[in-house]
Amino acid sequence: MKTVKIFDTTLRDGEQSPGCSMNLHEKIAIARQLEILKVDVIEAGFAISSPGDFESVQMVAREIKNASVASLNRAVKKDIDASYEALKEAAAPRIHIFIATSPLHMQYKLKMSEEQVLEQIKESVSYARTLLPDIEFSAEDAFRSDRPFLAKAVRAAIDAGASTVNIPDTVGYALPAEMGSLIAYLMKNVEGIEDIDISVHCHNDLGMAVANSLASVAEGATQVECTVNGIGERAGNASLEEVVMAIQTRKNLFGADTNIDTRQIYRTSRLLSKTIGVSIPPNKAIVGANAFAHESGIHQHGVLEKRETYEIMTPESVGLAANKMVLGKHSGKHAFEDFLKELGYNLKKEELEAAFAQFKDLCDKKKEVTEYDIEALVSDKTAKVAEHYKLKQFVVNSGNAFRATASVLLEDMDGKEQAQVAFGDGPVDAAYQAIEKIVPLAAKLQNYKINAVSHGEDALGEVVVKMSAGDKTVTGRGLSTDIIESSILAYLNGVNKLMA
């Protein structure tokens, strides 16, 4: 049974989708979770594209020890040099080179002939191979390429030293039979292809990304490039959780398995959703709220008698276990830390202290503290951002007989306190108007969303906002049993990110 490698590009291709940007600390938190998930390769960014991307690739490369870390670059020397500099401290660095091979892209984008593209492949891959042993080559828009020429390009990359060749459906145009046929064609017509990894990178414009990836695996692909929750440009990428669980559930059909710890899938999905502020649709396969829900009486009866009647996989297999939380207000720090380790979190001393203090405070406010509450606290504490402003106190008056007012007191980085009062269309709007009087930033609120972290009337309330200033858009997040406080904390989190 072959092992299919999982190449995660959430931090690169996923982050390119509108509204899914992350700051450096958020990227590192996602990378750590991907390492716990046991992905084989983490594509950390496009090092040459900006100083911020270079830094994020470099920091992820330093942090991750149990997965390869890749940086994308064009087939040019300066890009390759930037990737190498960002990756050189990684335990297992990979340089990922791409150039387009379809007639459309070569004529209108590259303005290069087939011979020039082949020469560029040879030169770039050969040069990268002098720097690192692990080189991946991608033929951009491979699916719409002329097959004989694509075979030549793949062969050129292999001869130049590529250890992985990626065949993308860049624009999401393929159907499963066609994608499988393309992989079968290359397996038959490219000498030496059996000695390297054949990867696929499928986009979801026609809703076929996962199906196309699986069709490719059936025909011999040994790596799938995907993202958590399927995020990515336009309609997104192949969904990691769907690809992995399809292979896991039908491994005898594929003759394959992955290295993924599937019990970390749900946690990884939720962490990304919280980080970028994009909700998971309830009907999303594997990780949606309804994925293991049964409302029909016939279904319920069947599941109660024998789960396999309507469940092809168990909730536990993807990390959706029954709540076993036993921690409470009398629990000590050691028990709290042990519980976090069971969840897959290894916090630094200062992060643990902050999370434990907030946990004890929460125990005084809630009747029952759940695993989900603790996860929310931890992710809130590990997603660091410099606090240019922090909340000291607030007072809100609201009702249907008068206009809402809010008084907000903030403290800046120098310890100076400022207070303002404002009217608004409601308590949240009034609080935000008061903050805007204090903060020297013309921020625009684009989206506001409330989520309940757990169940019950005393549930932690999580507020996620999207804010912009100039050409920069960020996600702000706040957490409290008081929804007004959550709202203020979310707005301040966004303000601090914009000012960082």
C-alpha positions as CSV (number, residue, x, y, z in Angstrom):
1,M,0.0,0.0,0.0
2,K,1.6,3.3,-1.1
3,T,1.7,6.4,1.0
4,V,0.2,9.6,-0.6
5,K,2.0,12.7,0.7
6,I,-0.1,15.6,1.8
7,F,1.3,19.0,0.7
8,D,-0.5,21.7,2.5
9,T,-0.6,25.1,0.9
10,T,-3.0,26.8,3.3
11,L,-0.4,29.4,4.2
12,R,0.4,30.2,0.6
13,D,-2.3,29.5,-1.9
14,G,-5.0,29.5,0.8
15,E,-4.0,32.9,2.2
16,Q,-4.2,34.4,-1.3
17,S,-8.0,34.2,-1.2
18,P,-9.8,37.5,-0.3
19,G,-10.3,38.0,3.4
20,C,-8.1,35.1,4.4
21,S,-4.9,36.9,5.3
22,M,-3.0,36.1,8.5
23,N,-0.3,37.9,10.5
24,L,3.0,36.2,11.3
25,H,2.0,34.8,14.7
26,E,-1.2,33.4,13.2
27,K,0.7,31.7,10.4
28,I,3.1,30.1,12.9
29,A,0.1,28.9,15.0
30,I,-1.4,27.3,11.9
31,A,2.0,25.8,10.9
32,R,2.4,24.2,14.4
33,Q,-1.1,22.7,14.1
34,L,-0.3,21.4,10.6
35,E,2.8,19.7,12.1
36,I,0.6,18.1,14.7
37,L,-1.7,17.0,12.0
38,K,1.3,15.3,10.4
39,V,1.2,16.8,6.9
40,D,4.3,15.9,4.9
41,V,5.0,19.4,3.4
42,I,4.0,22.9,4.5
43,E,4.1,25.5,1.8
44,A,4.8,28.6,4.0
45,G,4.7,31.3,1.3
46,F,6.2,33.0,-1.7
47,A,9.4,34.4,-0.3
48,I,10.2,36.9,-3.1
49,S,6.7,38.4,-3.2
50,S,7.2,40.7,-0.1
51,P,9.3,41.2,3.0
52,G,6.4,39.9,5.0
53,D,6.2,36.7,3.1
54,F,9.9,36.2,3.3
55,E,9.8,36.6,7.1
56,S,6.8,34.2,7.4
57,V,8.6,31.6,5.3
58,Q,11.8,32.1,7.4
59,M,10.0,31.9,10.8
60,V,7.9,28.8,9.8
61,A,11.1,27.2,8.5
62,R,12.8,27.8,11.9
63,E,9.8,26.5,13.9
64,I,8.8,23.3,12.1
65,K,10.9,20.2,12.7
66,N,8.7,17.3,11.6
67,A,7.6,18.3,8.1
68,S,9.2,19.7,5.0
69,V,8.8,23.5,4.6
70,A,8.5,24.8,1.0
71,S,8.7,28.2,-0.6
72,L,7.1,28.9,-4.0
73,N,9.1,30.8,-6.7
74,R,9.1,31.6,-10.3
75,A,11.7,29.8,-12.5
76,V,14.2,32.7,-12.1
77,K,17.4,32.9,-10.1
78,K,16.5,35.8,-7.8
79,D,13.3,34.0,-6.7
80,I,15.2,30.8,-6.0
81,D,17.9,32.7,-4.1
82,A,15.2,34.4,-1.9
83,S,13.5,31.0,-1.2
84,Y,16.9,29.5,-0.3
85,E,17.7,32.3,2.1
86,A,14.3,32.0,3.8
87,L,14.4,28.2,4.0
88,K,18.1,27.5,4.9
89,E,17.4,27.0,8.6
90,A,14.6,24.5,8.0
91,A,15.0,20.9,9.1
92,A,13.7,19.7,5.6
93,P,13.6,22.6,3.1
94,R,12.0,22.4,-0.3
95,I,12.3,24.9,-3.2
96,H,9.1,24.9,-5.3
97,I,9.6,26.3,-8.9
98,F,6.8,27.0,-11.4
99,I,6.5,28.1,-14.9
100,A,3.5,27.9,-17.2
101,T,3.4,25.2,-20.0
102,S,0.0,25.8,-21.7
103,P,-0.1,27.5,-25.1
104,L,-2.4,30.2,-23.7
105,H,0.0,31.1,-20.9
106,M,3.2,30.8,-22.9
107,Q,1.9,33.1,-25.7
108,Y,0.0,35.8,-23.7
109,K,1.6,35.8,-20.2
110,L,5.2,34.6,-20.7
111,K,5.6,35.5,-24.4
112,M,8.0,32.6,-24.7
113,S,8.3,29.7,-27.1
114,E,8.2,26.0,-26.1
115,E,12.0,25.8,-26.5
116,Q,12.5,28.9,-24.2
117,V,10.3,27.4,-21.6
118,L,12.1,24.1,-21.7
119,E,15.4,25.9,-21.3
120,Q,14.1,27.9,-18.4
121,I,13.0,24.7,-16.7
122,K,16.4,23.1,-17.1
123,E,18.3,26.2,-15.9
124,S,16.1,27.0,-12.9
125,V,15.8,23.4,-11.6
126,S,19.5,22.7,-12.2
127,Y,20.5,25.9,-10.3
128,A,18.1,25.2,-7.4
129,R,19.5,21.6,-7.2
130,T,22.9,23.1,-6.4
131,L,21.4,24.7,-3.3
132,L,19.1,22.0,-2.0
133,P,18.4,18.3,-2.7
134,D,14.5,18.6,-2.4
135,I,13.2,20.5,-5.5
136,E,9.7,20.5,-6.8
137,F,8.7,21.7,-10.2
138,S,5.2,22.8,-11.2
139,A,4.0,23.1,-14.7
140,E,1.4,25.9,-14.3
141,D,-1.8,25.3,-16.2
142,A,-0.6,21.7,-16.9
143,F,-4.1,20.4,-17.6
144,R,-4.6,22.8,-20.6
145,S,-1.1,22.1,-21.9
146,D,-0.3,20.1,-25.0
147,R,0.3,16.6,-23.7
148,P,3.5,15.8,-25.7
149,F,5.0,19.1,-24.7
150,L,4.0,18.7,-21.1
151,A,5.8,15.3,-21.1
152,K,8.9,17.0,-22.4
153,A,8.7,19.7,-19.7
154,V,8.3,17.0,-17.0
155,R,11.2,15.0,-18.4
156,A,13.3,18.2,-18.5
157,A,12.6,18.9,-14.8
158,I,13.4,15.3,-13.8
159,D,16.7,15.4,-15.8
160,A,17.6,18.7,-14.1
161,G,17.2,17.2,-10.6
162,A,13.5,17.7,-9.6
163,S,12.5,15.1,-7.0
164,T,8.8,16.1,-7.3
165,V,6.8,17.2,-10.3
166,N,3.4,18.9,-9.9
167,I,0.7,18.7,-12.4
168,P,-1.8,21.5,-11.6
169,D,-5.3,22.1,-12.9
170,T,-4.7,25.8,-12.3
171,V,-8.1,27.1,-13.4
172,G,-10.2,24.2,-12.2
173,Y,-11.3,23.2,-15.7
174,A,-10.7,19.4,-15.6
175,L,-13.2,16.6,-14.9
176,P,-12.1,13.6,-13.0
177,A,-11.8,11.2,-15.9
178,E,-9.7,13.8,-17.8
179,M,-7.4,14.5,-14.9
180,G,-6.9,10.8,-14.2
181,S,-6.2,10.2,-17.9
182,L,-3.5,13.0,-17.9
183,I,-1.7,11.4,-15.0
184,A,-1.9,8.0,-16.7
185,Y,-0.5,9.5,-19.9
186,L,2.5,11.0,-18.1
187,M,3.1,7.8,-16.2
188,K,3.3,5.9,-19.5
189,N,5.2,8.5,-21.6
190,V,7.8,10.1,-19.3
191,E,10.9,8.0,-18.7
192,G,12.1,8.1,-15.1
193,I,8.8,9.4,-13.7
194,E,8.5,6.3,-11.5
195,D,11.5,7.4,-9.5
196,I,10.0,10.7,-8.4
197,D,6.8,11.9,-6.7
198,I,4.0,13.0,-9.0
199,S,1.9,15.7,-7.4
200,V,-1.4,17.3,-8.3
201,H,-2.8,20.7,-7.4
202,C,-6.5,21.1,-8.3
203,H,-8.6,24.1,-8.1
204,N,-12.4,24.0,-7.4
205,D,-13.9,26.3,-10.0
206,L,-16.3,23.5,-11.2
207,G,-16.5,21.9,-7.8
208,M,-14.2,19.1,-8.9
209,A,-11.0,19.7,-7.0
210,V,-11.2,16.8,-4.6
211,A,-12.6,14.4,-7.2
212,N,-9.8,15.3,-9.6
213,S,-7.2,14.8,-6.9
214,L,-8.5,11.4,-6.1
215,A,-8.7,10.4,-9.7
216,S,-5.1,11.3,-10.0
217,V,-4.2,9.2,-7.0
218,A,-6.0,6.3,-8.6
219,E,-3.7,6.6,-11.6
220,G,-0.5,6.9,-9.8
221,A,-0.1,10.4,-8.2
222,T,1.8,10.2,-4.9
223,Q,1.3,13.7,-3.6
224,V,-1.8,15.9,-3.3
225,E,-1.6,19.6,-2.8
226,C,-4.5,20.9,-0.8
227,T,-5.7,23.4,1.9
228,V,-7.5,23.1,5.2
229,N,-11.3,23.8,4.6
230,G,-10.5,24.0,0.9
231,I,-9.7,27.8,1.1
232,G,-7.8,29.4,-1.9
233,E,-8.1,31.7,-4.8
234,R,-11.5,32.0,-6.5
235,A,-13.5,28.9,-5.6
236,G,-10.6,27.5,-3.6
237,N,-8.4,24.4,-3.6
238,A,-8.9,20.7,-2.9
239,S,-10.0,20.3,0.7
240,L,-7.4,18.5,2.8
241,E,-9.9,16.9,5.1
242,E,-12.0,15.5,2.2
243,V,-9.0,14.2,0.3
244,V,-7.5,12.5,3.4
245,M,-10.8,11.0,4.7
246,A,-11.7,9.7,1.2
247,I,-8.4,7.9,1.0
248,Q,-8.7,6.7,4.6
249,T,-12.2,5.5,4.1
250,R,-11.6,3.8,0.7
251,K,-7.9,2.8,1.2
252,N,-8.5,-0.6,-0.3
253,L,-9.8,0.9,-3.5
254,F,-6.9,3.3,-3.8
255,G,-4.3,0.9,-2.4
256,A,-3.0,3.9,-0.5
257,D,-3.0,5.7,2.8
258,T,-1.6,9.0,4.2
259,N,0.5,9.9,7.2
260,I,-2.2,12.3,8.6
261,D,-3.3,12.0,12.2
262,T,-7.0,12.2,11.3
263,R,-8.0,12.8,14.9
264,Q,-6.5,16.4,14.5
265,I,-8.6,17.2,11.4
266,Y,-11.5,18.9,13.2
267,R,-9.3,20.9,15.5
268,T,-7.2,22.1,12.5
269,S,-10.3,23.1,10.6
270,R,-11.7,25.1,13.6
271,L,-8.4,26.8,14.3
272,L,-8.2,28.0,10.7
273,S,-11.8,29.1,10.7
274,K,-11.3,31.2,13.9
275,T,-8.0,32.6,12.6
276,I,-9.3,34.0,9.3
277,G,-12.9,34.6,10.5
278,V,-14.5,32.5,7.8
279,S,-17.2,30.1,9.1
280,I,-17.4,26.5,8.1
281,P,-20.7,25.8,6.2
282,P,-22.8,23.4,8.3
283,N,-23.1,21.0,5.4
284,K,-19.3,20.9,4.7
285,A,-18.1,17.4,4.4
286,I,-16.1,15.9,7.3
287,V,-16.0,19.1,9.5
288,G,-19.4,20.8,9.0
289,A,-21.7,21.0,12.0
290,N,-24.2,18.6,10.3
291,A,-21.6,16.2,9.0
292,F,-22.5,13.6,11.7
293,A,-26.0,14.9,12.6
294,H,-29.1,12.8,12.0
295,E,-32.5,14.4,12.1
296,S,-34.6,11.9,10.1
297,G,-36.3,9.4,12.3
298,I,-35.3,6.5,10.0
299,H,-31.6,7.6,10.1
300,Q,-31.7,8.1,13.9
301,H,-33.1,4.6,14.4
302,G,-30.5,3.1,12.1
303,V,-27.6,4.9,13.8
304,L,-28.8,3.9,17.3
305,E,-29.0,0.3,16.2
306,K,-25.7,0.3,14.4
307,R,-23.7,3.4,13.5
308,E,-22.5,1.9,10.2
309,T,-26.0,2.0,8.8
310,Y,-25.6,5.8,8.0
311,E,-22.1,6.7,9.1
312,I,-19.2,5.6,6.8
313,M,-16.7,7.1,9.3
314,T,-16.9,7.8,13.0
315,P,-16.9,11.4,14.5
316,E,-14.0,10.3,16.7
317,S,-11.9,9.5,13.7
318,V,-11.7,13.2,12.7
319,G,-11.4,14.5,16.3
320,L,-15.1,14.9,17.2
321,A,-15.1,13.1,20.5
322,A,-17.6,13.2,23.4
323,N,-16.9,15.9,25.9
324,K,-14.7,14.5,28.7
325,M,-13.9,17.8,30.4
326,V,-13.3,17.3,34.1
327,L,-11.4,20.5,34.9
328,G,-13.0,23.2,37.0
329,K,-12.4,26.1,39.5
330,H,-10.5,23.8,41.8
331,S,-8.1,22.4,39.2
332,G,-4.5,23.2,39.4
333,K,-2.1,24.5,36.7
334,H,-0.4,21.1,36.3
335,A,-3.7,19.4,35.5
336,F,-4.6,22.2,33.1
337,E,-1.3,21.9,31.3
338,D,-1.7,18.1,31.0
339,F,-5.1,18.6,29.5
340,L,-3.8,21.0,27.0
341,K,-1.1,18.5,26.0
342,E,-3.8,15.9,25.4
343,L,-5.4,18.4,23.0
344,G,-2.1,18.8,21.2
345,Y,-1.0,22.2,22.6
346,N,2.5,22.8,24.0
347,L,2.4,26.4,25.4
348,K,5.4,28.5,26.4
349,K,5.5,29.5,30.0
350,E,4.1,32.9,29.6
351,E,1.3,31.6,27.3
352,L,0.4,29.0,29.8
353,E,0.3,31.5,32.6
354,A,-2.0,33.8,30.7
355,A,-4.3,31.0,29.5
356,F,-4.5,29.5,33.1
357,A,-5.4,32.9,34.6
358,Q,-8.2,33.3,32.0
359,F,-9.4,29.8,32.6
360,K,-9.8,30.4,36.4
361,D,-11.6,33.6,35.6
362,L,-13.9,31.7,33.3
363,C,-14.6,29.1,35.9
364,D,-16.1,31.8,38.1
365,K,-18.4,33.0,35.3
366,K,-19.6,29.6,33.8
367,K,-21.3,26.7,35.4
368,E,-19.5,24.2,33.1
369,V,-16.2,24.8,31.2
370,T,-15.9,22.6,28.1
371,E,-13.1,21.4,26.0
372,Y,-14.2,23.9,23.3
373,D,-14.0,26.8,25.8
374,I,-10.4,25.9,26.7
375,E,-9.4,25.5,23.1
376,A,-10.9,29.0,22.4
377,L,-8.9,30.5,25.3
378,V,-5.7,28.9,24.1
379,S,-6.0,29.9,20.5
380,D,-6.9,33.4,21.7
381,K,-3.7,33.6,23.8
382,T,-1.3,32.1,21.2
383,A,-2.4,34.4,18.4
384,K,-0.2,37.3,19.5
385,V,-0.4,40.8,18.3
386,A,1.3,43.9,19.7
387,E,-1.2,45.7,21.9
388,H,-1.1,49.4,20.8
389,Y,-4.4,49.8,22.7
390,K,-6.0,47.5,25.4
391,L,-9.3,47.7,27.1
392,K,-9.4,48.9,30.7
393,Q,-13.1,49.3,31.2
394,F,-16.4,50.2,29.5
395,V,-19.9,51.2,30.4
396,V,-22.8,50.8,27.9
397,N,-26.4,52.1,28.2
398,S,-28.9,50.8,25.7
399,G,-32.7,50.4,25.3
400,N,-35.6,50.9,22.9
401,A,-36.6,54.2,24.4
402,F,-33.3,56.1,24.0
403,R,-30.2,56.1,21.8
404,A,-27.4,53.8,22.9
405,T,-24.4,55.4,24.6
406,A,-21.0,53.9,25.5
407,S,-18.1,55.1,27.6
408,V,-14.8,53.3,26.8
409,L,-11.4,53.6,28.6
410,L,-8.3,52.4,26.7
411,E,-4.7,52.2,27.7
412,D,-2.0,52.7,25.0
413,M,1.5,51.2,24.8
414,D,3.0,54.0,27.0
415,G,0.5,53.3,29.8
416,K,-1.5,56.5,29.0
417,E,-5.2,56.1,29.6
418,Q,-7.8,57.8,27.4
419,A,-11.6,57.7,27.7
420,Q,-14.4,58.8,25.3
421,V,-18.1,58.7,25.2
422,A,-20.2,58.2,22.0
423,F,-23.7,57.6,20.8
424,G,-24.5,54.8,18.4
425,D,-27.3,52.8,16.7
426,G,-26.8,50.1,19.3
427,P,-24.5,49.3,22.1
428,V,-21.8,47.8,19.9
429,D,-21.9,50.7,17.4
430,A,-21.7,53.2,20.3
431,A,-18.6,51.4,21.7
432,Y,-17.0,51.3,18.3
433,Q,-17.7,55.0,17.8
434,A,-16.0,55.8,21.2
435,I,-12.9,53.7,20.2
436,E,-12.7,55.6,16.9
437,K,-12.5,58.9,18.8
438,I,-9.4,57.6,20.7
439,V,-7.6,55.6,18.0
440,P,-5.8,57.7,15.3
441,L,-6.8,55.2,12.5
442,A,-9.4,55.5,9.8
443,A,-10.6,52.0,10.0
444,K,-13.6,50.6,8.2
445,L,-15.7,47.8,9.6
446,Q,-16.6,45.4,6.8
447,N,-18.1,42.4,8.6
448,Y,-19.3,41.5,12.1
449,K,-20.1,38.0,13.3
450,I,-21.1,36.4,16.6
451,N,-20.4,32.7,17.4
452,A,-21.2,30.7,20.5
453,V,-18.1,28.7,21.5
454,S,-20.1,26.1,23.4
455,H,-23.7,25.5,24.4
456,G,-25.9,27.0,27.1
457,E,-27.0,30.5,28.2
458,D,-23.5,31.1,29.8
459,A,-21.6,30.1,26.7
460,L,-18.4,32.0,25.7
461,G,-19.3,34.5,23.0
462,E,-16.8,34.8,20.2
463,V,-17.0,37.9,18.0
464,V,-15.1,38.0,14.7
465,V,-14.8,41.3,12.7
466,K,-13.2,42.1,9.4
467,M,-11.7,45.6,9.2
468,S,-9.7,47.5,6.7
469,A,-7.6,50.6,6.5
470,G,-6.2,51.7,3.2
471,D,-5.4,48.5,1.2
472,K,-4.9,46.3,4.3
473,T,-7.7,44.0,5.6
474,V,-7.5,42.1,8.9
475,T,-9.6,39.8,11.0
476,G,-10.1,40.8,14.7
477,R,-11.3,38.3,17.3
478,G,-12.7,38.8,20.8
479,L,-13.7,36.3,23.5
480,S,-15.8,36.8,26.6
481,T,-19.0,35.6,28.3
482,D,-20.2,39.2,27.8
483,I,-21.0,39.7,24.1
484,I,-20.4,43.5,24.3
485,E,-17.0,42.9,25.8
486,S,-16.2,40.4,23.1
487,S,-17.3,42.9,20.5
488,I,-14.9,45.6,21.9
489,L,-12.0,43.1,22.2
490,A,-12.5,42.0,18.6
491,Y,-12.5,45.6,17.3
492,L,-9.4,46.4,19.3
493,N,-7.7,43.2,18.1
494,G,-8.3,44.4,14.5
495,V,-7.1,47.9,15.3
496,N,-3.9,46.5,16.8
497,K,-3.3,44.3,13.8
498,L,-3.8,47.3,11.4
499,M,-1.3,49.3,13.5
500,A,1.3,46.5,13.7
